[in-house]
Amino acid sequence: MLKAFARALHPWRELRRFKQLSPEERTCVFYAESASYWIYLKPVVLSLIKDFGRRICYVTSDREDPLLTEPLSGMLPFYIGSGVARVMLFSGLEARVAVMTLPDLGLFQIKRSGHPVHYVYLHHSIVSTHMIYRRGAFDQFDSILCVGPHHVEETRQWEKLQGLPSKELLHHGYGPLDQLLAEPARSGKAATEPKVLVAPSWGAQGLLETQGRPLVASLLEAGYHVTVRPHPRTDKLAPEAMAEISASFAEHPRFAWDREAGSKRSFLEADVMVSDWSGAAFEFALGRERPVLFVDVARKVQNTDYGKIEAVPVEVSLRETLGAVLTPSAIAQAPAKVEALLGEGSERVKRLREARARWVYNPGKSGRAGAEALERLMNENPTGQPDPSRG
């Protein structure tokens, strides 16, 4: 009982410790829902600390976040949980700049502070902003660190449609893509027994939830090595589908699971990916220059107004550029589609490099670009940016 009481008090102690910081110590605050989001924040944080000499606050809702016990030099970590203490911290936040990968600012528990804080959103996916995210997911941010020009175009069109004030849209890029680009290149030729990575999104109409077992069965029967990397939310929301796949294939010598959220091992080893509407497909194709087979399950739509702007979501428009599309009713043809994609060779690589140059800012340099943008914001907004109209 005493241990449980101490655990419950921990976020409140951390809140008190945070509030005791001087204004200079909490100039820049980064927030992570869980340790798995560090991969997106890391390049920017490292550059701020190393290149600009900044000391940053890192606030996490993950009790097991390794940065709580082994923080970077120049980092002040705080565990705030996901309850009332978190609500209190953000509602009374005093900082010059607050950076987060969590959308929906102001829509649920996390509200804008009553103090002048400049809120910056850092994208944790390459996909578009206006279909898979909730309506208004980014409306209350002051600035957005954009992955590519599609984020700028979509955001401007949405602002015009809704009559919103213009945000500062910063040319950033995408840290996880840079990490993949830094890995040694593989030869264009696949292995004798190619490796297929199945890495879809989550949701009731998702690939694993609706076609998981027949897809894996067809690929294994065709002689491929198959690794299934479910989204963390799939394990929580669709345990029956995961159990069915495990029961059917767990003992198969060419089948494996990958549930290491922060690891890219399966990305590095795979010759081709099978996905649906997941942003992971963009990371794989543009970062490893390898093809993706998209199974055309129902679109993942959280904003039914997405069609009211002209911009077509990139997860719709770029699928043929990144690979090929397969209808769910033809799932038995997946092995043939995979074989065709693996045979494209240098033409595919050229196409993917052109797509990366067109759709991603600062490839290989996003950490420095993001840090420079935040450094400028902190210098230009010494007391944050009050905006009473944002509620």
Secondary structure, 3 states (H helix, E strand, C coil): CHHHHHHHHHHHHHHHHHHCCCCCCCCEEEEECCHHHHHHHHHHHHHHHHHHCCCEEEEECCCCCHHHCCCCCCEEEEECCCCHHHHHHHHCCCCCEEEECCCCCCCCCCCCCCCCCEEEEECCCCCCCCCCCCCCCCCCCCEEEECCHHHHHHHHHHHHHHCCCCCEEEECCCHHHHHHHCCCCCCCCCCCCCEEEECCCCCCCCHHHHHHHHHHHHHHHCCCEEEECCCHHHHHHCHHHHHHHHHHHCCCCCEEECCCCCCCHHHHHCCEEEECCCCHHHHHHHHHCCCEEEECCCCCCCCCCHHHCCCCCHHHHCHHHHEEEECHHHHHHHHHHHHHHHCCCHHHHHHHHHHHHHHCCCCCCHHHHHHHHHHHHHHHCCCCCCCHHHC
